C-alpha cells in the first residue's frame, strides 16, 4: 500500500493542467571575447530568428543546431538589438541581418587574469566580465561553441495536461 500511494499521487499531479514554456524570442545576452560570435559581429541584445534558414523559438533549438555543425559555417539570421541600452524601439523596425559563424569543436577555457601575457590561454578580467559579471581573477572563462550566453524573452506559455 505504501508504494502504491506515491505512484497514484504522482500520476494525478501530472494530469493536473500546468503551464509550460513552449517558445519565445532567443536573445543573445553577452558575447565571449575572441569568440566566433564576436568575430562575426554579433552583440548582446540581438535576437536569433533562424539558424541556416530554420526558424527557432527555443534556446534548445539554437544549441542543438549549432552543436551539430561544429567546424562548419552556420548562418544566423538576427534581428539587431538596440545599440544604446535604455532606448526602446519597436522590434519590427529593427534591422534583420545575417551572420556567418563557425562553431568550435573544442571551445577554449581561458584563465582570467589582470594582465594578459598569453592571449591563447588567458583573458583579461575586464573582457571576461563583459561575458560573465561573476568572474574573478584566477577563474576560468568557459564558453560554448560560438561563445554566447543566451536567454528567452517574450516566452509563450501553454496549458499542458499529461494523460496516460
C-alpha positions, 0 to 999 in steps of 0.5 A: 500500500505504501508504494502504491500511494506515491505512484497514484499521487504522482500520476494525478499531479501530472494530469493536473493542467500546468503551464509550460514554456513552449517558445519565445524570442532567443536573445543573445545576452553577452558575447565571449571575447575572441569568440566566433560570435564576436568575430562575426559581429554579433552583440548582446541584445540581438535576437536569433530568428533562424539558424541556416534558414530554420526558424527557432523559438527555443534556446534548445533549438539554437544549441542543438543546431549549432552543436551539430555543425561544429567546424562548419559555417552556420548562418544566423539570421538576427534581428539587431538589438538596440545599440544604446541600452535604455532606448526602446524601439519597436522590434519590427523596425529593427534591422534583420541581418545575417551572420556567418559563424563557425562553431568550435569543436573544442571551445577554449577555457581561458584563465582570467587574469589582470594582465594578459601575457598569453592571449591563447590561454588567458583573458583579461578580467575586464573582457571576461566580465563583459561575458560573465559579471561573476568572474574573478581573477584566477577563474576560468572563462568557459564558453560554448561553441560560438561563445554566447550566453543566451536567454528567452524573452517574450516566452509563450506559455501553454496549458499542458495536461499529461494523460496516460 
